[in-house]
């Protein structure tokens, strides 16, 4: 039976442990402003794709919830929920495709 490469490297003078220890020491100070800047950079870089993914999830939750409420109100069983979830998926994926396809 062969050892995992990481375990084998640790046995060779503990090089992996030294590298991990050095990485941990480099960024010891925590800065809220640096974290906030990083979050803003990531959010602005994600932009339209993040919005489309929120639309996908939101559409499924909103339309599924409306279908569930319709079922409770009318007593129609799972059909309102199923139709609401299906419409949520369709609307969400439509927005996702519309956002990610290049415009001519």
GUVEXLUM-250821 format. One record per atom (N, C-alpha, C): y, z, x; atom name; residue number from 1. Coordinates in steps of 0.02 Angstrom, whole numbers, plus 50000, padded with zeros to 5 digits. Each point is the difference from the previous one (the first is absolute). Layout:
<recs>
+-------+-------+-------+------+-----+
!     v !     w !     u ! site ! pos !
+-------+-------+-------+------+-----+
!     Y !     Z !     X !   CA ! NUM !
...
+-------+-------+-------+------+-----+
</recs>
This chain:
<recs>
+-------+-------+-------+------+-----+
!     v !     w !     u ! site ! pos !
+-------+-------+-------+------+-----+
! 49941 ! 50000 ! 50042 !    N !   1 !
! 50059 ! 50000 ! 49958 !   CA !   1 !
! 50062 ! 50000 ! 50044 !    C !   1 !
! 50048 ! 49956 ! 49985 !    N !   2 !
! 50060 ! 49994 ! 50041 !   CA !   2 !
! 50056 ! 50042 ! 49970 !    C !   2 !
! 50041 ! 50025 ! 50043 !    N !   3 !
! 50057 ! 50040 ! 49978 !   CA !   3 !
! 50057 ! 49956 ! 49977 !    C !   3 !
! 50041 ! 50027 ! 49957 !    N !   4 !
! 50060 ! 49966 ! 49978 !   CA !   4 !
! 50045 ! 49986 ! 50060 !    C !   4 !
! 50034 ! 49941 ! 50003 !    N !   5 !
! 50042 ! 49985 ! 50058 !   CA !   5 !
! 50054 ! 50052 ! 50013 !    C !   5 !
! 50028 ! 50029 ! 49947 !    N !   6 !
! 50052 ! 50051 ! 50009 !   CA !   6 !
! 49972 ! 50062 ! 50033 !    C !   6 !
! 49939 ! 50019 ! 49980 !    N !   7 !
! 49968 ! 50059 ! 50030 !   CA !   7 !
! 49982 ! 49985 ! 50072 !    C !   7 !
! 49977 ! 49939 ! 50014 !    N !   8 !
! 49984 ! 49982 ! 50068 !   CA !   8 !
! 50062 ! 50001 ! 50044 !    C !   8 !
! 50057 ! 49978 ! 49973 !    N !   9 !
! 50061 ! 50001 ! 50039 !   CA !   9 !
! 50024 ! 50071 ! 50013 !    C !   9 !
! 49990 ! 50045 ! 49952 !    N !  10 !
! 50020 ! 50068 ! 50010 !   CA !  10 !
! 49961 ! 50032 ! 50056 !    C !  10 !
! 49937 ! 49981 ! 50006 !    N !  11 !
! 49959 ! 50028 ! 50053 !   CA !  11 !
! 50021 ! 49976 ! 50069 !    C !  11 !
! 50035 ! 49944 ! 50004 !    N !  12 !
! 50021 ! 49972 ! 50063 !   CA !  12 !
! 50067 ! 50030 ! 50021 !    C !  12 !
! 49999 ! 50063 ! 50018 !    N !  13 !
! 50060 ! 50032 ! 50025 !   CA !  13 !
! 50049 ! 50022 ! 49946 !    C !  13 !
! 49982 ! 49996 ! 49936 !    N !  14 !
! 50044 ! 50021 ! 49946 !   CA !  14 !
! 50062 ! 49957 ! 49993 !    C !  14 !
! 49994 ! 49937 ! 50019 !    N !  15 !
! 50058 ! 49955 ! 49998 !   CA !  15 !
! 50028 ! 49993 ! 49929 !    C !  15 !
! 49956 ! 49993 ! 49951 !    N !  16 !
! 50023 ! 49993 ! 49931 !   CA !  16 !
! 50038 ! 50062 ! 49977 !    C !  16 !
! 49975 ! 50058 ! 50017 !    N !  17 !
! 50034 ! 50062 ! 49981 !   CA !  17 !
! 50069 ! 50004 ! 50032 !    C !  17 !
! 50005 ! 49978 ! 50062 !    N !  18 !
! 50065 ! 50001 ! 50035 !   CA !  18 !
! 50049 ! 49953 ! 49966 !    C !  18 !
! 49976 ! 49940 ! 49981 !    N !  19 !
! 50044 ! 49951 ! 49968 !   CA !  19 !
! 50025 ! 50027 ! 49933 !    C !  19 !
! 49955 ! 50028 ! 49961 !    N !  20 !
! 50019 ! 50028 ! 49935 !   CA !  20 !
! 50049 ! 50058 ! 50010 !    C !  20 !
! 49989 ! 50042 ! 50048 !    N !  21 !
! 50045 ! 50055 ! 50014 !   CA !  21 !
! 50069 ! 49976 ! 50020 !    C !  21 !
! 50004 ! 49948 ! 50039 !    N !  22 !
! 50064 ! 49972 ! 50021 !   CA !  22 !
! 50037 ! 49970 ! 49941 !    C !  22 !
! 49963 ! 49966 ! 49955 !    N !  23 !
! 50032 ! 49970 ! 49942 !   CA !  23 !
! 50029 ! 50054 ! 49955 !    C !  23 !
! 49965 ! 50056 ! 49994 !    N !  24 !
! 50024 ! 50054 ! 49957 !   CA !  24 !
! 50062 ! 50032 ! 50029 !    C !  24 !
! 50006 ! 50004 ! 50065 !    N !  25 !
! 50057 ! 50033 ! 50031 !   CA !  25 !
! 50063 ! 49957 ! 49997 !    C !  25 !
! 49993 ! 49935 ! 49997 !    N !  26 !
! 50059 ! 49956 ! 50002 !   CA !  26 !
! 50047 ! 50011 ! 49941 !    C !  26 !
! 49974 ! 50005 ! 49940 !    N !  27 !
! 50041 ! 50004 ! 49940 !   CA !  27 !
! 49995 ! 50069 ! 49968 !    C !  27 !
! 50014 ! 50050 ! 50038 !    N !  28 !
! 49993 ! 50067 ! 49974 !   CA !  28 !
! 50057 ! 50020 ! 49954 !    C !  28 !
! 50061 ! 49978 ! 50013 !    N !  29 !
! 50056 ! 50019 ! 49958 !   CA !  29 !
! 50001 ! 49958 ! 49937 !    C !  29 !
! 50011 ! 50033 ! 49944 !    N !  30 !
! 50001 ! 49966 ! 49936 !   CA !  30 !
! 50072 ! 49994 ! 49976 !    C !  30 !
! 50017 ! 49943 ! 49974 !    N !  31 !
! 50068 ! 49988 ! 49978 !   CA !  31 !
! 49999 ! 49971 ! 49930 !    C !  31 !
! 50033 ! 50034 ! 49953 !    N !  32 !
! 50004 ! 49974 ! 49932 !   CA !  32 !
! 50039 ! 49935 ! 49997 !    C !  32 !
! 50052 ! 49995 ! 50040 !    N !  33 !
! 50040 ! 49939 ! 49998 !   CA !  33 !
! 49960 ! 49941 ! 50026 !    C !  33 !
! 49960 ! 50010 ! 50052 !    N !  34 !
! 49958 ! 49946 ! 50027 !   CA !  34 !
! 49947 ! 49981 ! 49949 !    C !  34 !
! 49972 ! 50050 ! 49965 !    N !  35 !
! 49950 ! 49986 ! 49949 !   CA !  35 !
! 50030 ! 49962 ! 49941 !    C !  35 !
! 50060 ! 50020 ! 49979 !    N !  36 !
! 50033 ! 49966 ! 49944 !   CA !  36 !
! 50017 ! 49928 ! 50019 !    C !  36 !
! 50023 ! 49990 ! 50061 !    N !  37 !
! 50015 ! 49932 ! 50024 !   CA !  37 !
! 49938 ! 49956 ! 50000 !    C !  37 !
! 49944 ! 50029 ! 50023 !    N !  38 !
! 49938 ! 49963 ! 50001 !   CA !  38 !
! 49977 ! 49982 ! 49930 !    C !  38 !
! 50007 ! 50048 ! 49953 !    N !  39 !
! 49982 ! 49986 ! 49930 !   CA !  39 !
! 50043 ! 49945 ! 49971 !    C !  39 !
! 50065 ! 50002 ! 50014 !    N !  40 !
! 50045 ! 49947 ! 49975 !   CA !  40 !
! 49982 ! 49932 ! 50030 !    C !  40 !
! 49984 ! 49999 ! 50064 !    N !  41 !
! 49981 ! 49937 ! 50032 !   CA !  41 !
! 49937 ! 49972 ! 49969 !    C !  41 !
! 49951 ! 50043 ! 49989 !    N !  42 !
! 49937 ! 49977 ! 49970 !   CA !  42 !
! 50010 ! 49976 ! 49929 !    C !  42 !
! 50041 ! 50035 ! 49961 !    N !  43 !
! 50012 ! 49980 ! 49931 !   CA !  43 !
! 50038 ! 49933 ! 49997 !    C !  43 !
! 50049 ! 49991 ! 50045 !    N !  44 !
! 50037 ! 49937 ! 49998 !   CA !  44 !
! 49957 ! 49942 ! 50025 !    C !  44 !
! 49955 ! 50013 ! 50046 !    N !  45 !
! 49955 ! 49947 ! 50024 !   CA !  45 !
! 49949 ! 49982 ! 49947 !    C !  45 !
! 49978 ! 50049 ! 49960 !    N !  46 !
! 49950 ! 49987 ! 49949 !   CA !  46 !
! 50030 ! 49961 ! 49942 !    C !  46 !
! 50061 ! 50017 ! 49982 !    N !  47 !
! 50040 ! 49965 ! 49950 !   CA !  47 !
! 49964 ! 49974 ! 49939 !    C !  47 !
! 49995 ! 49935 ! 49994 !    N !  48 !
! 49975 ! 49967 ! 49940 !   CA !  48 !
! 49926 ! 50015 ! 49988 !    C !  48 !
! 49961 ! 50004 ! 50052 !    N !  49 !
! 49928 ! 50014 ! 49991 !   CA !  49 !
! 49989 ! 50069 ! 49971 !    C !  49 !
! 50040 ! 50049 ! 50022 !    N !  50 !
! 49994 ! 50067 ! 49973 !   CA !  50 !
! 50020 ! 50001 ! 49927 !    C !  50 !
! 50053 ! 49964 ! 49983 !    N !  51 !
! 50022 ! 49996 ! 49931 !   CA !  51 !
! 49947 ! 49969 ! 49955 !    C !  51 !
! 49968 ! 49948 ! 50025 !    N !  52 !
! 49948 ! 49967 ! 49961 !   CA !  52 !
! 49940 ! 50046 ! 49991 !    C !  52 !
! 49983 ! 50038 ! 50051 !    N !  53 !
! 49943 ! 50046 ! 49992 !   CA !  53 !
! 50017 ! 50055 ! 49950 !    C !  53 !
! 50063 ! 50024 ! 50000 !    N !  54 !
! 50020 ! 50050 ! 49951 !   CA !  54 !
! 49998 ! 49970 ! 49930 !    C !  54 !
! 50019 ! 49937 ! 49993 !    N !  55 !
! 49997 ! 49967 ! 49935 !   CA !  55 !
! 49928 ! 49994 ! 49976 !    C !  55 !
! 49954 ! 49985 ! 50046 !    N !  56 !
! 49929 ! 49995 ! 49983 !   CA !  56 !
! 49975 ! 50067 ! 49973 !    C !  56 !
! 50011 ! 50052 ! 50038 !    N !  57 !
! 49976 ! 50066 ! 49979 !   CA !  57 !
! 50036 ! 50024 ! 49937 !    C !  57 !
! 50066 ! 49990 ! 49998 !    N !  58 !
! 50038 ! 50022 ! 49942 !   CA !  58 !
! 49980 ! 49963 ! 49937 !    C !  58 !
! 49988 ! 49934 ! 50006 !    N !  59 !
! 49979 ! 49962 ! 49941 !   CA !  59 !
! 49933 ! 50023 ! 49973 !    C !  59 !
! 49954 ! 50015 ! 50044 !    N !  60 !
! 49934 ! 50024 ! 49978 !   CA !  60 !
! 50007 ! 50068 ! 49966 !    C !  60 !
! 50039 ! 50044 ! 50030 !    N !  61 !
! 50007 ! 50067 ! 49971 !   CA !  61 !
! 50038 ! 49997 ! 49934 !    C !  61 !
! 50057 ! 49964 ! 49999 !    N !  62 !
! 50041 ! 49997 ! 49939 !   CA !  62 !
! 49963 ! 49966 ! 49943 !    C !  62 !
! 49974 ! 49941 ! 50011 !    N !  63 !
! 49967 ! 49964 ! 49945 !   CA !  63 !
! 49934 ! 50032 ! 49981 !    C !  63 !
! 49965 ! 50029 ! 50049 !    N !  64 !
! 49939 ! 50038 ! 49983 !   CA !  64 !
! 50017 ! 50061 ! 49959 !    C !  64 !
! 50054 ! 50034 ! 50018 !    N !  65 !
! 50021 ! 50059 ! 49961 !   CA !  65 !
! 50022 ! 49982 ! 49930 !    C !  65 !
! 50036 ! 49944 ! 49993 !    N !  66 !
! 50019 ! 49978 ! 49933 !   CA !  66 !
! 49939 ! 49982 ! 49958 !    C !  66 !
! 49950 ! 49968 ! 50031 !    N !  67 !
! 49938 ! 49985 ! 49964 !   CA !  67 !
! 49964 ! 50062 ! 49979 !    C !  67 !
! 50000 ! 50051 ! 50044 !    N !  68 !
! 49968 ! 50063 ! 49984 !   CA !  68 !
! 50035 ! 50034 ! 49941 !    C !  68 !
! 50067 ! 50000 ! 50001 !    N !  69 !
! 50037 ! 50030 ! 49945 !   CA !  69 !
! 49989 ! 49962 ! 49935 !    C !  69 !
! 49995 ! 49934 ! 50004 !    N !  70 !
! 49986 ! 49960 ! 49940 !   CA !  70 !
! 49931 ! 50018 ! 49972 !    C !  70 !
! 49952 ! 50010 ! 50044 !    N !  71 !
! 49933 ! 50021 ! 49978 !   CA !  71 !
! 50002 ! 50068 ! 49966 !    C !  71 !
! 50037 ! 50046 ! 50028 !    N !  72 !
! 50005 ! 50067 ! 49970 !   CA !  72 !
! 50034 ! 49996 ! 49931 !    C !  72 !
! 50052 ! 49959 ! 49996 !    N !  73 !
! 50039 ! 49994 ! 49938 !   CA !  73 !
! 49960 ! 49965 ! 49945 !    C !  73 !
! 49968 ! 49945 ! 50018 !    N !  74 !
! 49964 ! 49959 ! 49950 !   CA !  74 !
! 49925 ! 50018 ! 49995 !    C !  74 !
! 49974 ! 50036 ! 50049 !    N !  75 !
! 49928 ! 50017 ! 50000 !   CA !  75 !
! 49956 ! 49939 ! 50011 !    C !  75 !
! 50021 ! 49956 ! 50043 !    N !  76 !
! 49964 ! 49936 ! 50009 !   CA !  76 !
! 49950 ! 50002 ! 50058 !    C !  76 !
! 49985 ! 50058 ! 50026 !    N !  77 !
! 49951 ! 50004 ! 50054 !   CA !  77 !
! 50030 ! 49978 ! 50066 !    C !  77 !
! 49959 ! 49973 ! 50043 !    N !  78 !
! 50026 ! 49984 ! 50067 !   CA !  78 !
! 50036 ! 49933 ! 50004 !    C !  78 !
! 50007 ! 49963 ! 49945 !    N !  79 !
! 50025 ! 49931 ! 50004 !   CA !  79 !
! 50073 ! 49996 ! 50021 !    C !  79 !
! 50041 ! 50043 ! 49977 !    N !  80 !
! 50070 ! 50000 ! 50021 !   CA !  80 !
! 50007 ! 50014 ! 50074 !    C !  80 !
! 49960 ! 50049 ! 50024 !    N !  81 !
! 50001 ! 50017 ! 50071 !   CA !  81 !
! 49975 ! 49941 ! 50042 !    C !  81 !
! 49946 ! 49968 ! 49979 !    N !  82 !
! 49973 ! 49944 ! 50037 !   CA !  82 !
! 50050 ! 49942 ! 50003 !    C !  82 !
! 50030 ! 49985 ! 49943 !    N !  83 !
! 50049 ! 49945 ! 49997 !   CA !  83 !
! 50061 ! 50018 ! 50041 !    C !  83 !
! 50023 ! 50063 ! 49995 !    N !  84 !
! 50058 ! 50021 ! 50039 !   CA !  84 !
! 49987 ! 49997 ! 50075 !    C !  84 !
! 49941 ! 50022 ! 50022 !    N !  85 !
! 49983 ! 49996 ! 50071 !   CA !  85 !
! 49996 ! 49927 ! 50023 !    C !  85 !
! 49970 ! 49957 ! 49959 !    N !  86 !
! 49994 ! 49930 ! 50018 !   CA !  86 !
! 50069 ! 49968 ! 50006 !    C !  86 !
! 50044 ! 50014 ! 49952 !    N !  87 !
! 50068 ! 49973 ! 50004 !   CA !  87 !
! 50037 ! 50027 ! 50060 !    C !  87 !
! 49990 ! 50064 ! 50016 !    N !  88 !
! 50032 ! 50029 ! 50059 !   CA !  88 !
! 49978 ! 49967 ! 50064 !    C !  88 !
! 49935 ! 49985 ! 50005 !    N !  89 !
! 49974 ! 49966 ! 50059 !   CA !  89 !
! 50028 ! 49929 ! 50004 !    C !  89 !
! 50002 ! 49965 ! 49944 !    N !  90 !
! 50027 ! 49932 ! 49999 !   CA !  90 !
! 50073 ! 49999 ! 50020 !    C !  90 !
! 50040 ! 50042 ! 49970 !    N !  91 !
! 50072 ! 50002 ! 50016 !   CA !  91 !
! 50011 ! 50021 ! 50072 !    C !  91 !
! 49963 ! 50051 ! 50023 !    N !  92 !
! 50008 ! 50023 ! 50069 !   CA !  92 !
! 49982 ! 49947 ! 50051 !    C !  92 !
! 49944 ! 49966 ! 49990 !    N !  93 !
! 49981 ! 49948 ! 50047 !   CA !  93 !
! 50046 ! 49939 ! 49997 !    C !  93 !
! 50026 ! 49986 ! 49940 !    N !  94 !
! 50048 ! 49945 ! 49994 !   CA !  94 !
! 50062 ! 50015 ! 50043 !    C !  94 !
! 50025 ! 50061 ! 49995 !    N !  95 !
! 50059 ! 50019 ! 50040 !   CA !  95 !
! 49983 ! 50000 ! 50074 !    C !  95 !
! 49940 ! 50023 ! 50018 !    N !  96 !
! 49979 ! 50001 ! 50070 !   CA !  96 !
! 49997 ! 49930 ! 50029 !    C !  96 !
! 49971 ! 49954 ! 49963 !    N !  97 !
! 49994 ! 49931 ! 50023 !   CA !  97 !
! 50070 ! 49967 ! 50002 !    C !  97 !
! 50040 ! 50013 ! 49950 !    N !  98 !
! 50067 ! 49972 ! 49999 !   CA !  98 !
! 50042 ! 50024 ! 50060 !    C !  98 !
! 49990 ! 50062 ! 50020 !    N !  99 !
! 50038 ! 50028 ! 50055 !   CA !  99 !
! 49975 ! 49974 ! 50067 !    C !  99 !
! 49935 ! 49993 ! 50008 !    N ! 100 !
! 49972 ! 49983 ! 50065 !   CA ! 100 !
! 49996 ! 49925 ! 50015 !    C ! 100 !
! 50004 ! 49958 ! 49948 !    N ! 101 !
! 49997 ! 49928 ! 50014 !   CA ! 101 !
! 50068 ! 49976 ! 50023 !    C ! 101 !
! 50001 ! 49955 ! 50049 !    N ! 102 !
! 50064 ! 49974 ! 50024 !   CA ! 102 !
! 50034 ! 49955 ! 49948 !    C ! 102 !
! 50065 ! 50004 ! 49998 !    N ! 103 !
! 50038 ! 49958 ! 49953 !   CA ! 103 !
! 50016 ! 49934 ! 50033 !    C ! 103 !
! 50003 ! 49948 ! 49959 !    N ! 104 !
! 50015 ! 49933 ! 50027 !   CA ! 104 !
! 50073 ! 49987 ! 50002 !    C ! 104 !
+-------+-------+-------+------+-----+
</recs>
